[in-house]
């Protein structure tokens, strides 16, 4: 934590400001300066609110130092009482009156702590053991919702509300009578206690909802009406939700019914819009007690420990599909032996496992292509000559630093900023599109620093250009707001995304772009790029679907033959060594492009044949595995216990009794 603060000046500045404001409270209380104390209190509380909302590392550090927001609330009250004791305000008071003021003042932090504790308890009790999307449940399984005024930003709200009594007390010390202090404390107490009573009533109601197993059985019964044969399983952090999201459209186009099972509540909220039912089961025990009687295939997008909770099911065929074919270790992990099959894009994936000799049998590998790439536009004609009016669009997609210190992870730490600087100053007109990996900087602070430097360089290069017309920015904002609506159908959302991309790329034609969020999507970046610069990762294979040139970073400066042998996906790519002259490389690509024919061969090697389409090959692999499962288990399939559907739930499902999704 201290290392993080050392790298972030803004964090250090806000921490110093907070500590200075509390030091000012101490000094003004000791010197008996009520008005100065009130001013310092306003500043301290304002910084408190900003810190709680925007500076989570500072919040974590202060909690570790036993100076969290609750401790600071007590400090404010005790310093107010010190102010009362030191000034002349207490001389006309009896001991009983002084004790009464003390007790009244302490109700401010006590009520606050009590409310937050009660709110935490209610929130935990409100969380159902299973959450769903796109699945209708009987009314008894609907999740209750609290008013936003009671739940949104409760800590800053209570801090702001609790500021008023303490501030009124400081003013009462200056002006004499304490009735203002008493009234403000009474109002504060009534508000907080009233909200607390409402939470207590909610807690009583929560005690009457269905028990854990009945909830599991209820969701399973509702899901049974869909008869899902295929399960997409995901367990990972919020930053890795993309690993499952990239497969949603592929599953929607399958002729078999699918369900998405996720293990984190962040995933069910973070996954993009889809028509597929999504079920979130955080507990391993609940997952093992959750019946999926029609499931015959389970698809896994990453090798994580939580996979074991579904892998233990013997009557399900388990398939590793990953989240992109690449030459990184994740694409030939020895853990892959646990799956019944491994689906790869093309012959390169099959050979990758053979070379690695990790125990995966060749007959367990199935080539299915990459169905997601069907939307990538293919262009095989020579690149247009770059001009200031039509610059060369270069897409830079560095990967992240990885969980280990294996070589050839990200190029950011070795050559990222220098590469971007060279591209921005190239004599060949270049328009840069920069999209870092979502996990960039999560393990190596150097990668995070390089990412920040690149963003700043791109922003500085844009300062010379006229800003985007406000009307265009407004149009993009309006489309984005419509896309954020939860009630949109998938078809409408896709139409709006296409409209957003059309407006966006027209507005940013010839301009540098830093991709910060979901939009623009990576495949749309492929479609507007003339060439891509990337690290050894799945995007190297994916970009071949476009037919355009690719440059792969060789940050260790390995011999070219050794590098291409180690990473076969780079055989048709230009290599970028630390000493490569970027200007010469760009001139070669935009001129003769000597690797153009090699890309045609590499496309079939990495992605499989053009015909039949990848989606058809995917569907055929699914059909074959379903048939094998039927033959092996003679019609007996499914995960979890073989539970009979409770009569009341069967009536609800069969009779069409539905409610709003939980």
C-alpha positions, 0 to 999 in steps of 0.5 A: 500500500505504501508502495502504491502511495509512493507512485501516486502524487494525487494520493499523497496530496489528498492524504497529506491534506486530510491529516493536515485538516485534522491537525488543524482541528486539534490545534484550534480546539486546544487554542479555544478558537470556535470559529477556526475550529468550525472552519477546519471541521468543514475542510476536514469533512469535505476531504473525508467525503472526497476520500471515501468516494474517490481514493480507495487506496487512501481509505484502505491505508487509513483503516489499517492505521486504525484511523478509518472514517468511524474513528475520525467521526469519534475524533471530531466529537471528542475534539468538540468536547475538548473545545467545550471544556477549554473555553468559557462555555463550560464555566456556567455549567454543572457537572450534570450539564457537561455530562449531558452534552457529552452523552448527546454529542456521542450519539452522533458517531454511535448512531452512525456506527449502529446504522452502518452495522445494521445496513451491512447486516441487511445487505448480507441477508438480502443477498440470495444464494442464487442470483439470476438474469433472463429467468422468470421466478415465482414471486416468493423468490424476488429479491427485495430492494432498499430505497437508494437514499438509504444505501447509495454512498451511506458513509459520505452521506452520514458524514455530511449529516453528522457534520451539522450537529458538531458544527452547530456545537462549535457555533454554540460555544461561540454564541453562548446558548446550546439550544442550536446544538441540542436541536441539530443532534435531535434532528440527526438522531431522529433521521438516523434512528428512523432509517434504522427502524426501517432496516429492522423491519426489512430484517424481520421480513427477510427472516420469512423468505424461503430457506437456502435449499428451497431457493436453489430448488426454485431457481433450478425448477425455473431453469428446467423449463428451458432444458439447457443442454450446454453450460458456459462456466465462468469464475474470475475477477471483474476485469476478466469478465470479457473471457466469458462475454466473448462467447455469448453471441456464439452460444446464442447462435447454437441450435441447443439451449444454453445457460451461463453459470457464473460464480461471482456476483460482479459477473452477473452484473458485469456481463454484457447484454444477452438473451441467455439465462444467467445463474450466479452461484457464489457458494461451492456447496450451493453449486454442488447442490444445484440441479442441472438435470439437462446439462450434457456439456460444460464449457470453460473459458479459463483454468481457475481453481473454482472449475473443480466444483463443476468438473466433479460432475461425471454425467457432464462432458467438460470442454475447455474453450479458453478465451482466445488461441495464443502461444502463451502458456495459458493455451497449453496448460497441463491442467487441460488434461482434466477436460474431456475435450479441448476446442481450438481454432485451427491446426496451430492449437492442436500442434501447440499441445503436441509440442508442449507434451503436457499429457493432452491426447490428440484425439481429445482436441477438436478444431472449431475455428473462432466463430466471433471472427465472422464479424471481422472484415477481410481485406487482402488488397495492398494498404493505401498510401498514407497521407495526412488526409488518410493516415495509416491506422495503427492499432496497438494492443499490448497484452498484460504482464501475466501472473508469472514472470514468464518472458514475452508477456507485455511489451509495455514495460520494455518498449511501450512509451518509446514505440508510441513516441516513435509512431506519433513522430513518424514521417509516415502519417500515422493515426494511433488506436491504443487499447491496453489489456483490461488487466494491465497494471494489476501485477506490475506497477511498471506496466501501469506507469507505462500505460499512463505515460502512453495515455498522456502522450496521446492526449498531448498529441490531440491538443493541436486538433480541433475538439470533436463537435459538441453535437457529435459528442452529444449524439454519442452520449445519447446513444450510450445512455440508450445502450445503458438501459436494462430493458433493451433487447439484444437486437436493439442493442446491436443496432445501437452499437452499430450506430454508435460505432458509425458516429464514433469512427466518422468523428474520429477519422484521422484522430488518435484514439485511446479505448477506455471502456466497452466501446469501441469494441475490439473487433470494430477496432480491427475493422478500422485498422490498417495494421496491428502491433501486439504482443504474443497473445490471442489477438495475433491469431484473431487479427489474421481474420482481417488479412491485414499486416501484423507486427509482434513485439520481441522485447527480449530481442531473440533471434528471429528464427528462434522467436518464430519457432517458439511462437508459431503464431508469429510466422506471418508477422513482422517482428519488432525488436528493441532496436528496430527502426520503426520508420523503416518497418512502416515503410516496408509494410506500406510498400512491398509488404513481403509477408502478404502471401504468408498471411494467407497460409497462416490464416488457415493454420491458426484459424482453420479453413474458411469453409464451412464457417466457424459457427457451423464447425462449432455447432457440429462439434457440439452435436458430436459431443452431445451424441457421445454423451447420450451414448455413454450415459444412455439418457441420464445426464445433469449436474447436481443432485437428482431432485424432483421438482416441488409441486408448487414450483412445477405448477408455477413453471408449467402454468406460466406464472412468472415474475420480474427477473431477480 
